[in-house]
Amino acid sequence: MRKTEVYGFTFPPEQYVNVYSANKHDYFLIPAGTVYCLVTGCKVPGISAAPYIFNF
């Protein structure tokens, strides 16, 4: 992190994160506690029968 801020090195996210393509009406099972992010145009409804197990 410091190298990026001070020296301008770039961070290669593809080495550390999984990337999945998504199409309309696709759904993904996201285990509780998993860190995730979305890109423009994606929406995540918080549907959960047991919030401590999975989010859909």
C-alpha positions in Angstrom: 0.0 0.0 0.0 2.7 2.4 0.9 4.7 1.7 -2.3 1.6 2.7 -4.3 1.1 5.9 -2.4 4.7 7.1 -2.3 6.3 5.6 -5.4 3.4 5.1 -7.8 3.6 1.3 -8.0 0.4 -0.3 -9.3 -1.5 -2.9 -7.4 -2.4 -6.1 -9.4 -5.8 -7.0 -8.1 -6.2 -10.0 -10.4 -3.6 -11.7 -8.3 -5.6 -11.4 -5.1 -9.3 -11.4 -5.9 -11.7 -13.5 -7.9 -13.6 -11.8 -10.7 -16.8 -13.2 -12.1 -18.8 -11.9 -15.1 -22.5 -11.4 -14.5 -25.4 -11.3 -16.8 -29.0 -10.2 -16.2 -30.8 -12.6 -13.9 -27.6 -14.4 -12.7 -27.3 -15.0 -9.0 -24.4 -15.8 -6.8 -24.3 -17.4 -3.4 -22.2 -15.2 -1.1 -21.2 -16.9 2.2 -21.6 -14.8 5.3 -18.5 -12.8 6.2 -17.3 -12.7 2.6 -16.0 -9.3 1.4 -17.4 -8.4 -2.1 -17.9 -5.4 -4.3 -20.0 -4.6 -7.4 -19.5 -2.7 -10.6 -21.9 -0.2 -12.1 -25.2 -1.7 -13.1 -25.1 -4.6 -10.6 -27.6 -4.8 -7.7 -27.6 -7.0 -4.6 -30.9 -7.5 -2.8 -30.4 -8.6 0.8 -32.4 -11.8 0.8 -31.6 -14.1 3.6 -33.5 -16.8 5.5 -30.6 -17.3 7.9 -28.4 -14.2 7.8 -25.5 -15.8 9.7 -25.1 -18.5 7.0 -25.6 -17.0 3.5 -26.6 -13.9 1.6 -28.2 -14.3 -1.9 
